[in-house]
Amino acid sequence: MQENIFTHDHFNTWQVCKGRYYFKYIKKLNWPDFDGDYELGQNFHALIDYFLRGFNVDNLLQDASEEVKDCWSRIKDHPVLHKKIIKTEWGFNSRIENTDNWLTGRIDAIFYDPGESKYIIADWKTGKYIPKKIDPNFQHKIYLYAFYRGRKDLNLDFKPGQLEFQYIKIQDEVSINTISFSADKETEFAGNFLNIIENINNTEHFRSSDCCPLKHCAYKNLCFK
């Protein structure tokens, strides 16, 4: 029996390579496999969180890297930052339907657009590892599901159609991929989560993918087919 707490990386990793999932989440060989994008993302997220909390970021920018400054210059005047901020760096633990399985994660920012009467989950993307194919990626599915299920914890009440997720890419220029939500998607996503969890729990041999799409993998030398 596997642990019953899952992140979007659990599901994305499972979809990409069962062997990688085995080493990372069952054997728990949590070896670092990131590059310089990790530091850029971490520093930029801290800067924008500070700004959204209402603090002056000028002092932080003085000591920031040129990459962080470039990212900030591209996003600072974007309309999304001037919508009503509901929450920044919101951590969640969300139960999947009435099962014993849980989703966990942290949302970069949540905004409200009064003109559209919509809540917006914003996810800042500064690095190379931006999902090329949005639909198979589980990040927006988990975040939409968890935030909608946890809306009353934030004293909010709205319909599924009033919620959307935005991947906000901050490279060269700001570009946004928007995913809408609905009551049907809430049901669909929960079914997706539980189906994968069932497959994980019923798997005995975690074989690696024959055609792994990952160029860099910390578990490459341990890989077995």
Rosetta silent file (secondary structure, phi, psi, omega in degrees, C-alpha in Angstrom):
SEQUENCE: MQENIFTHDHFNTWQVCKGRYYFKYIKKLNWPDFDGDYELGQNFHALIDYFLRGFNVDNLLQDASEEVKDCWSRIKDHPVLHKKIIKTEWGFNSRIENTDNWLTGRIDAIFYDPGESKYIIADWKTGKYIPKKIDPNFQHKIYLYAFYRGRKDLNLDFKPGQLEFQYIKIQDEVSINTISFSADKETEFAGNFLNIIENINNTEHFRSSDCCPLKHCAYKNLCFK
SCORE:     score description
SCORE:     0.000 S_00000001
   1 L     0.000  130.279 -179.524    0.000    0.000    0.000 S_00000001
   2 L   -89.616  165.872  176.082    1.375    3.411   -1.031 S_00000001
   3 L   -62.932  156.705 -172.612    1.037    6.647    0.871 S_00000001
   4 L  -109.325   23.079  176.993   -2.245    8.431    0.268 S_00000001
   5 E  -117.901  125.645 -171.941   -0.998   12.027   -0.198 S_00000001
   6 E  -129.446  146.502  173.275   -0.308   13.140   -3.767 S_00000001
   7 L  -113.257  174.178  176.874    1.023   16.198   -5.593 S_00000001
   8 H   -66.152  -26.751  178.371    0.816   17.081   -9.266 S_00000001
   9 H   -70.457  -32.341  173.687    4.393   15.842   -9.643 S_00000001
  10 H   -55.239  -52.922 -175.303    3.322   12.389   -8.444 S_00000001
  11 H   -69.672  -41.478  178.904    0.767   12.151  -11.243 S_00000001
  12 H   -63.960  -40.665  179.372    2.926   13.801  -13.911 S_00000001
  13 H   -64.678  -42.371  178.571    5.846   11.530  -13.046 S_00000001
  14 H   -59.441  -42.203 -179.060    3.610    8.452  -13.197 S_00000001
  15 H   -66.049  -34.195 -176.252    2.384    9.444  -16.651 S_00000001
  16 H   -81.528  -47.196 -173.417    5.943    9.970  -17.949 S_00000001
  17 L  -159.831  119.322 -179.804    7.817    7.017  -16.434 S_00000001
  18 H   -68.642  -32.449  178.093    6.826    4.337  -13.948 S_00000001
  19 H   -65.852  -43.548  177.525   10.475    3.634  -13.135 S_00000001
  20 H   -61.364  -40.837  177.488   11.121    7.240  -12.226 S_00000001
  21 H   -59.473  -43.500 -178.442    8.023    7.179  -10.033 S_00000001
  22 H   -59.791  -49.799 -177.446    9.319    4.079   -8.277 S_00000001
  23 H   -68.111  -38.295 -173.974   12.727    5.568   -7.440 S_00000001
  24 H   -80.362  -41.775 -169.975   11.394    8.997   -6.500 S_00000001
  25 H  -112.379  -16.057  176.404    8.216    8.232   -4.600 S_00000001
  26 H  -102.570  -51.339  175.410    8.392    4.625   -3.436 S_00000001
  27 L   -77.736  -17.963  177.595   12.111    4.164   -2.748 S_00000001
  28 L    60.172   43.398  173.391   12.263    7.894   -1.889 S_00000001
  29 L   -88.490   78.717 -173.342   15.617    8.515   -3.582 S_00000001
  30 L   -83.663   68.181  178.376   15.065   12.249   -3.656 S_00000001
  31 L   -82.362  140.490  179.441   18.163   13.235   -5.559 S_00000001
  32 L   -66.454  133.338  177.989   18.273   16.788   -6.950 S_00000001
  33 L  -137.962   38.077  177.221   17.705   16.887  -10.692 S_00000001
  34 L  -112.042  168.177  177.512   17.171   20.567  -11.383 S_00000001
  35 L  -120.223 -155.049 -175.781   19.392   23.201  -12.986 S_00000001
  36 H   -62.189  -19.870  178.737   19.721   26.998  -12.755 S_00000001
  37 H   -60.647  -30.238 -177.957   16.032   27.446  -13.546 S_00000001
  38 H   -63.685  -46.769 -178.631   15.234   26.309  -10.006 S_00000001
  39 H   -65.227  -42.178  177.548   17.117   29.192   -8.370 S_00000001
  40 H   -59.569  -48.578 -179.092   15.608   31.740  -10.760 S_00000001
  41 H   -61.480  -43.366 -179.394   12.107   30.451  -10.098 S_00000001
  42 H   -61.852  -45.594 -178.044   12.591   30.368   -6.342 S_00000001
  43 H   -69.534  -39.536  179.613   13.930   33.938   -6.190 S_00000001
  44 H   -67.703  -41.974  178.739   11.299   35.343   -8.531 S_00000001
  45 H   -60.046  -39.188  178.668    8.468   33.650   -6.638 S_00000001
  46 H   -64.881  -40.699 -179.847    9.754   35.185   -3.398 S_00000001
  47 H   -64.118  -48.062 -175.978    9.898   38.635   -5.015 S_00000001
  48 H   -71.947  -30.706  174.698    6.396   38.536   -6.460 S_00000001
  49 H   -64.215  -42.873  178.536    4.964   37.111   -3.237 S_00000001
  50 H   -60.006  -44.091 -179.815    6.527   40.033   -1.340 S_00000001
  51 H   -63.908  -45.939 -176.915    4.980   42.482   -3.817 S_00000001
  52 H   -67.789  -20.685  175.872    1.512   40.924   -3.662 S_00000001
  53 L   -82.878   -1.202  173.786    1.562   41.161    0.115 S_00000001
  54 L    97.194   11.282 -178.922    1.852   44.936   -0.273 S_00000001
  55 L   -94.123  154.251  175.398    5.554   45.459    0.420 S_00000001
  56 L   -76.597  129.223 -174.620    7.966   47.643   -1.534 S_00000001
  57 L  -100.838    6.338 -176.051   10.314   45.428   -3.555 S_00000001
  58 H   -58.310  -42.785 -179.347   12.928   48.063   -4.453 S_00000001
  59 H   -66.370  -37.289  178.047   15.433   46.824   -1.866 S_00000001
  60 H   -66.017  -37.775 -178.983   15.018   43.230   -3.005 S_00000001
  61 H   -67.696  -29.063  179.117   15.576   44.241   -6.619 S_00000001
  62 H   -60.733  -35.910 -178.257   18.858   45.921   -5.771 S_00000001
  63 L  -100.259    2.509 -176.829   20.367   42.570   -4.799 S_00000001
  64 L   -78.475  157.557  176.301   18.482   40.479   -7.350 S_00000001
  65 L   -71.219  164.127  179.102   20.089   38.766  -10.335 S_00000001
  66 H   -63.857  -33.875  179.404   19.668   40.227  -13.798 S_00000001
  67 H   -64.330  -42.200  178.357   17.377   37.327  -14.704 S_00000001
  68 H   -65.285  -42.127  178.918   15.043   38.120  -11.800 S_00000001
  69 H   -61.939  -40.714  178.863   15.075   41.819  -12.720 S_00000001
  70 H   -63.559  -43.569  178.402   14.238   40.973  -16.328 S_00000001
  71 H   -61.311  -43.461 -178.796   11.319   38.778  -15.238 S_00000001
  72 H   -64.646  -40.814 -179.330   10.030   41.499  -12.948 S_00000001
  73 H   -63.082  -29.841 -178.706   10.270   44.174  -15.648 S_00000001
  74 H   -79.906  -28.402 -172.967    8.116   42.045  -17.939 S_00000001
  75 H  -104.576  -18.926 -168.037    5.360   41.289  -15.413 S_00000001
  76 L   -61.046  -30.894 -179.251    5.211   44.326  -13.109 S_00000001
  77 L  -103.459    9.282 -178.697    2.755   46.313  -15.243 S_00000001
  78 L   -71.045  141.739 -177.877    0.704   43.355  -16.442 S_00000001
  79 H   -54.488  -30.493 -176.439   -3.041   43.631  -15.711 S_00000001
  80 H   -60.657  -33.149 -178.445   -3.075   40.365  -13.730 S_00000001
  81 H   -75.299   -9.238 -176.588   -1.059   41.945  -10.914 S_00000001
  82 H  -109.856   13.691  170.622   -3.583   44.728  -10.562 S_00000001
  83 L   -86.271  170.228 -178.758   -6.595   42.537   -9.940 S_00000001
  84 E   -68.097  124.650  179.448   -7.866   41.946   -6.422 S_00000001
  85 E   -85.365  125.645  178.004   -5.487   39.609   -4.597 S_00000001
  86 E   -93.385  -45.293 -177.738   -7.267   36.904   -2.625 S_00000001
  87 E  -160.832  146.166  173.819   -4.292   34.861   -1.458 S_00000001
  88 E  -125.685  140.456 -177.266   -0.625   34.393   -2.257 S_00000001
  89 E    51.569   57.063 -177.665    1.364   31.199   -1.686 S_00000001
  90 E   -88.940  113.379  177.651   -1.740   29.356   -0.514 S_00000001
  91 E   -86.389  142.285 -177.608   -0.958   25.867    0.748 S_00000001
  92 E  -138.087  154.114  167.141   -3.686   23.251    0.599 S_00000001
  93 E  -132.283  114.132 -172.387   -4.559   19.707    1.598 S_00000001
  94 E  -123.822  126.825  178.125   -7.640   18.547   -0.255 S_00000001
  95 E   -74.721  138.570  177.630   -9.473   15.269    0.109 S_00000001
  96 L   -86.776  109.580 -175.604  -10.428   13.519   -3.125 S_00000001
  97 L    48.365 -131.588 -178.441  -14.180   13.061   -2.897 S_00000001
  98 L  -109.653   28.478 -179.094  -14.941   10.910    0.161 S_00000001
  99 L   -90.828 -178.228  176.209  -11.902    8.662   -0.120 S_00000001
 100 L   -95.015   16.042 -179.038   -8.830    8.408    2.101 S_00000001
 101 L  -102.854  141.731 -173.987   -6.686    9.995   -0.630 S_00000001
 102 E  -128.905  151.467  173.427   -5.471   13.565   -0.429 S_00000001
 103 E  -111.007  141.623  177.967   -3.967   16.204   -2.700 S_00000001
 104 E  -136.050  152.942 -179.923   -1.412   18.685   -1.446 S_00000001
 105 E   174.159 -174.189  179.512    0.323   21.668   -2.986 S_00000001
 106 E  -141.439  122.473 -178.564    0.888   25.404   -2.922 S_00000001
 107 E   -89.764  131.976 -176.882   -0.765   27.902   -5.263 S_00000001
 108 E   -59.756  -51.483 -178.751    1.357   30.887   -6.298 S_00000001
 109 E  -159.983  150.901  176.216   -1.478   33.420   -6.248 S_00000001
 110 E  -127.745  125.375 -179.340   -5.261   33.705   -6.411 S_00000001
 111 E  -117.602  163.428  171.631   -6.914   36.805   -7.855 S_00000001
 112 E  -124.585  129.808  177.615  -10.452   38.021   -8.332 S_00000001
 113 E  -106.098  102.606 -176.731  -11.545   39.848  -11.479 S_00000001
 114 L   -66.251  -29.431  179.575  -14.746   41.779  -10.629 S_00000001
 115 L   -65.102  -38.577  179.604  -15.357   42.698  -14.271 S_00000001
 116 L   -97.008   -6.077 -175.503  -15.514   39.036  -15.304 S_00000001
 117 L    53.884   46.191 -177.820  -16.795   37.798  -11.915 S_00000001
 118 E  -131.009  146.761  170.820  -14.037   35.178  -11.967 S_00000001
 119 E   -96.226  138.747 -174.985  -11.420   33.834   -9.620 S_00000001
 120 E  -122.408  121.067  171.030   -8.018   33.278  -11.216 S_00000001
 121 E   -89.646  118.924 -177.905   -5.391   30.817  -10.045 S_00000001
 122 E  -105.842  133.938  176.655   -2.059   32.184  -11.280 S_00000001
 123 E  -127.535  114.942 -176.529    1.053   30.065  -11.687 S_00000001
 124 E   -79.593  129.119  178.814    4.283   31.881  -12.552 S_00000001
 125 E  -120.408  110.836 -178.815    6.548   30.063  -15.016 S_00000001
 126 L  -107.721  -16.375 -172.189   10.071   31.448  -15.365 S_00000001
 127 L  -101.789 -171.375  179.569   12.004   28.374  -16.487 S_00000001
 128 L   -76.597  -24.082 -171.373   12.296   26.046  -19.420 S_00000001
 129 L   -88.977   69.588  176.696   10.089   23.402  -17.834 S_00000001
 130 L  -106.412  131.465 -176.483    6.741   24.774  -18.902 S_00000001
 131 L   -57.680  120.275  178.968    4.203   22.156  -19.984 S_00000001
 132 L   -73.214  -35.155  176.492    4.213   22.044  -23.792 S_00000001
 133 L  -112.648  111.026 -173.009    0.962   20.094  -23.789 S_00000001
 134 L   -69.215  -45.060 -170.274   -1.407   21.615  -21.273 S_00000001
 135 L   -58.165  -42.993 -178.796   -4.172   19.012  -21.203 S_00000001
 136 L   -73.432  -15.108 -175.268   -2.134   16.013  -19.897 S_00000001
 137 L   -74.037  139.316 -174.102   -0.497   18.101  -17.167 S_00000001
 138 L   -95.275   -5.571 -177.091   -1.922   17.587  -13.685 S_00000001
 139 H   -62.064  -53.689 -177.570   -0.897   20.851  -12.044 S_00000001
 140 H   -65.379  -32.695 -179.367   -3.891   22.905  -13.162 S_00000001
 141 H   -64.715  -45.570  179.965   -6.250   19.967  -12.560 S_00000001
 142 H   -67.575  -43.331 -176.865   -5.155   19.563   -8.942 S_00000001
 143 H   -66.812  -43.061  177.891   -5.087   23.301   -8.239 S_00000001
 144 H   -62.734  -46.763 -179.194   -8.526   23.951   -9.741 S_00000001
 145 H   -61.704  -48.612 -175.446  -10.027   20.973   -7.938 S_00000001
 146 H   -67.463  -41.785 -179.188   -8.400   21.764   -4.595 S_00000001
 147 H   -67.448  -41.388  179.019   -9.174   25.473   -4.603 S_00000001
 148 H   -64.347  -42.875  179.460  -12.792   24.938   -5.551 S_00000001
 149 H   -66.115  -27.843 -176.868  -13.195   22.258   -2.883 S_00000001
 150 L  -103.029   13.659 -174.685  -11.499   24.524   -0.322 S_00000001
 151 H   -59.684  -35.032 -177.790  -13.214   27.787   -1.253 S_00000001
 152 H   -72.275  -21.145  174.378  -15.226   27.953    1.959 S_00000001
 153 H   -64.459  -24.304  178.381  -12.007   27.778    3.985 S_00000001
 154 H  -103.181   14.882 -179.875  -11.295   31.229    2.506 S_00000001
 155 L    58.790   39.604  178.432  -14.879   32.397    3.102 S_00000001
 156 L  -115.047  149.822  177.059  -15.606   32.346   -0.621 S_00000001
 157 L  -143.364  114.901 -179.120  -18.691   31.085   -2.401 S_00000001
 158 L  -154.974  167.239 -179.116  -18.829   30.834   -6.189 S_00000001
 159 L   -89.275  156.644 -179.549  -19.798   28.461   -8.986 S_00000001
 160 H   -54.247  -37.080 -179.269  -17.292   26.246  -10.850 S_00000001
 161 H   -67.881   -9.365  178.238  -17.693   28.333  -14.025 S_00000001
 162 H   -94.536   15.892 -176.908  -16.368   31.368  -12.151 S_00000001
 163 E  -127.005  139.446  174.661  -12.939   29.781  -11.747 S_00000001
 164 E  -146.807  160.283  179.470   -9.994   29.494  -14.123 S_00000001
 165 E  -114.790  141.255  177.618   -6.296   28.631  -14.044 S_00000001
 166 E  -128.396  118.470  166.267   -3.570   30.609  -15.805 S_00000001
 167 E   -80.565  115.011 -176.474   -0.086   29.374  -16.644 S_00000001
 168 E  -108.396  102.242 -177.518    1.750   32.700  -16.833 S_00000001
 169 E   -84.918  127.975 -176.705    4.974   32.321  -18.773 S_00000001
 170 E  -120.283   67.449  178.518    7.521   35.076  -18.144 S_00000001
 171 L  -133.734  123.936 -178.160   10.168   34.480  -20.791 S_00000001
 172 L    65.073  -52.761  174.434   11.049   37.087  -23.418 S_00000001
 173 L  -151.419  163.382 -179.406    7.482   38.304  -23.070 S_00000001
 174 E   -82.512  127.713  174.679    4.498   37.464  -20.910 S_00000001
 175 E  -133.466  147.547 -173.269    2.170   34.846  -22.365 S_00000001
 176 E  -128.691  130.051  170.427   -0.811   33.207  -20.694 S_00000001
 177 E  -107.448  121.390 -174.919   -2.478   29.828  -21.171 S_00000001
 178 E  -108.924  134.123  177.036   -5.914   29.792  -19.579 S_00000001
 179 E  -121.596  125.073 -179.814   -7.864   26.708  -18.516 S_00000001
 180 E   -83.700  167.924  179.174  -11.496   27.034  -17.500 S_00000001
 181 L  -126.541  160.048  178.868  -13.274   25.007  -14.830 S_00000001
 182 L  -160.372  168.400  177.131  -16.757   23.496  -14.593 S_00000001
 183 H   -63.197  -36.948  178.242  -18.810   21.087  -12.512 S_00000001
 184 H   -64.069  -38.698  179.897  -18.172   18.392  -15.133 S_00000001
 185 H   -69.381  -33.767  176.488  -14.422   18.940  -14.850 S_00000001
 186 H   -58.081  -45.749  178.945  -14.574   18.617  -11.072 S_00000001
 187 H   -67.514  -43.375 -179.522  -16.041   15.140  -11.514 S_00000001
 188 H   -62.274  -46.738 -178.275  -13.693   14.286  -14.385 S_00000001
 189 H   -62.725  -44.669  179.364  -10.561   15.370  -12.518 S_00000001
 190 H   -58.921  -41.916  177.721  -11.492   13.426   -9.384 S_00000001
 191 H   -62.832  -41.225  176.080  -11.998   10.333  -11.537 S_00000001
 192 H   -59.348  -47.557 -178.392   -8.584   10.860  -13.172 S_00000001
 193 H   -59.735  -49.751 -175.429   -6.872   11.170   -9.795 S_00000001
 194 H   -68.242  -32.520  177.487   -8.490    8.086   -8.336 S_00000001
 195 H   -65.021  -43.704  178.299   -7.855    6.022  -11.458 S_00000001
 196 H   -66.122  -42.547  179.285   -4.125    6.753  -11.336 S_00000001
 197 H   -60.382  -40.844  177.368   -3.969    6.072   -7.602 S_00000001
 198 H   -63.000  -42.735  178.223   -5.652    2.715   -8.159 S_00000001
 199 H   -62.979  -40.828  178.397   -3.143    1.876  -10.903 S_00000001
 200 H   -61.985  -47.490 -177.232   -0.234    2.842   -8.660 S_00000001
 201 H   -66.960  -24.548 -178.626   -1.516    0.716   -5.792 S_00000001
 202 H   -97.337    0.162 -178.291   -2.076   -2.274   -8.067 S_00000001
 203 L   -86.611  132.584  177.634    1.291   -2.111   -9.836 S_00000001
 204 L  -104.214  -34.193 -177.917    3.920   -4.687   -8.854 S_00000001
 205 L  -120.266  110.956 -176.496    6.632   -4.019  -11.437 S_00000001
 206 L   -91.841   83.853 -178.045    7.480   -0.370  -12.055 S_00000001
 207 L   -81.925  143.289  178.125    9.152   -0.554  -15.457 S_00000001
 208 L   -75.741  156.788 -179.693   10.771    2.492  -16.997 S_00000001
 209 L   -69.890  140.020  176.624    9.504    3.906  -20.264 S_00000001
 210 L   -67.411  -33.258 -179.254   11.176    2.624  -23.429 S_00000001
 211 L  -123.302   71.324 -177.801   11.048    6.115  -24.927 S_00000001
 212 L   -68.151  128.150 -178.990   11.486    8.425  -21.953 S_00000001
 213 L   -78.391   -6.697 -176.277   10.938   12.074  -22.999 S_00000001
 214 L   -81.396  125.814  177.088   13.215   13.372  -20.228 S_00000001
 215 L   -76.533  -32.614 -179.045   16.615   14.600  -21.374 S_00000001
 216 L  -126.124  127.160  178.902   17.908   14.731  -17.811 S_00000001
 217 L  -144.221  126.336 -178.124   16.936   12.255  -15.113 S_00000001
 218 L   -65.438  -17.283 -175.101   18.672   11.731  -11.777 S_00000001
 219 L  -104.430   14.806 -174.769   17.700    8.042  -11.873 S_00000001
 220 H   -57.525  -42.768 -177.648   19.094    7.259  -15.320 S_00000001
 221 H   -72.248  -14.397  178.854   21.843    4.964  -14.056 S_00000001
 222 H   -98.736   -3.312 -170.856   19.325    2.996  -12.006 S_00000001
 223 L   -61.563  137.641  173.793   16.870    2.678  -14.847 S_00000001
 224 L  -134.692  146.294 -177.400   15.511   -0.756  -15.686 S_00000001
 225 L   -96.494    0.000    0.000   13.186   -1.833  -18.472 S_00000001
